[in-house]
Amino acid sequence: MKKQILIIFFLIFGINSFAQNYETFEELKNNIISKTIPLISAEDLKKAENTKSALLIIDAREKGEYNVSHIKRAQHVGYNNFNISKLKKIDKNTIVIVYCSVGYRSEKVGEKLKKAGFKKVMNLKGGIFDWKNKGYPVYDNEEKETEKVHAYDRSWGKWLINGEKVYE
């Protein structure tokens, strides 16, 4: 029970302190992740979207975040309740790009994908925040382009410069 309380405490206070410890978004992007999964920039993902390569984009945020907006054709897999069986029909050689708000949760999901045998997994550096900050489009749950982005909370939302911040 004490361990669960500590984990909850860390999740509430520890993760939020990550967002506050950095001067710039570039510094945050470079330090929030361990780089256990290769990174792809927003610019390179945008270029890859326009190719005919087999590419799967997955969103490692929670359903409410995904419903506000996501990258076009992204498949929701979540983080808290991530289940690898959602991807059992996907060829393990498919290029898989994982993203979340800034890259932390997507890195953890990417590690699980690699462990499950996926060979070409990449993490979107800076997540959907960097994607939107670079001016790339996001889509709501009806697949209509939107300016809204779920900003997780106010301590993380400060890193979203372009778009309309949404908090639940």
N, C-alpha and C positions, 0 to 999 in steps of 0.2 A: 504494500500500500504506500509506504514512504517513497519507494522508487517511482511509482506512478505520479505522486504529487510533485516530485522533483522534475519529472519529464514534463508535466503540464506547466509548471513554473517556467522551465526553460523555454518551452514553446511560446508562452505568452510574453515573457520578458526578454529572453535571450535572443530570439529571432528579431524582435523589434530593435534591440540594441545594435544588431548588425547594420541596420539601415542608417543608424545615427552616427556611426563611428567613422564615416568617410566624408571627405571634403567635396569630392566630385563623383559623378556617376561612373566615369571611367575607372576611378580608383575602386569603387564598389564592385564593378564588373570584373576587375582583375583579381579581387581578393575574396569574394564571397564563396567562390567554388574552389574545389581542390584540383580541378582539371584532370579528373580520372577518366573523363569522356572527352574525345576531341571536340573542339569548338568550331562553330560555323558562324560567320558574321551575318548580320541582317542583309547586307549587300549581296553576299554570296548566296544566301537562301533565296533572295529575290531573283537572282540570275538562274538558279537551279529550278525554280518554279516554272520558268519559261522553257525548260528543256523537255524532251520526251522521255527522260530517264524515269525509271520506276522510283518513286519518291513517296514516302509516307511521312506526313507531319502529324505529330501527336502533341496534345495539350495536357500537361501534367498539373494543371490547376484544378480547383474544385468546380463542380458543375455550375454554381452560381456565377463564378468568374467567367467561365467559358460562355455562358448564355449572354452575358453583357457584350462580349466581343471575343473573337478569335481570328487566327490567320485562316484565310480561305482554304477550304478542304481539310482543315485540321480535324482529326478524330480525337474526341475527348477520352482520356483514360484516367484522369484524376491523380491524386497523390495519396490522400489519407486511406482510400479504399482501392488503391491500384491492384489490379488482378491481371497477371500475365495471360490468363486464358482468354481475355478479350482479343488478344492478338494471335491466337493459335493458328489461324488460317493464313497468316502473313509469311511469305517466304523469308527465311532467315538471312538471305543475301540482299534483301531490299534495303535501300538507303532509308534510314529512319532518323528524322530530325525531331528532337524533343524540345519543348519549350515550356516555360512557366512565366511568372512575372519578370524575374531578373536572372534566373539560371540555377538557383540552388535546388529547388524541388525537381526540376527537370534533370539535373545531374544525377540525383538519387534514383529516379526512375530509369535513366539511361544505364546506370550500373546494374540494375535488375534485368534490363533487356540484354546487356552483354552477358551476364551470368546465365541467362536462358538460351544463349547461343546466337543472338543476333550479331552479325559480323560488322555491319556498317552503321553504327549509331553515332550521332553527333548531337551536341547540345547547343542551342541557339544562344550565343553570348549576349547577355543583357536582356534576354527574353522578349516578351511582347512589348515591354516598355521601350527597349532600344528599337524594336521594329517600328513602333508608332512614332517614336522620337525622330526617326529617320524619314518619316513621312509616308510610310507604306500603309496600305489600307487594311482595316479590320472589319469583320462582319458580325452581325448579331445572330441570334438563334433562328432568324428567318432568312438568313444568308443575304441580308441587305447591308450595304456598306454603312458604317456608323463612325462617329467620332468618339464614342464612349469606350472607355477601357476601365475595367475593374482595377482599382489601385491598391487592393489588399487592405491597407489601412493608411492613416495619415503619415506615419513615419516612413512608409515605403512610397506613398503617393508623391512625395516631393521629387522623386526621380523621374516621374512621368511629366514631360514638358509639353508635348503635343497631345492634343485630344482632350476630351472631357472626362475628368476623374469621377468614377462612381465608387461609392462605399456602401456596403450593406450594413 
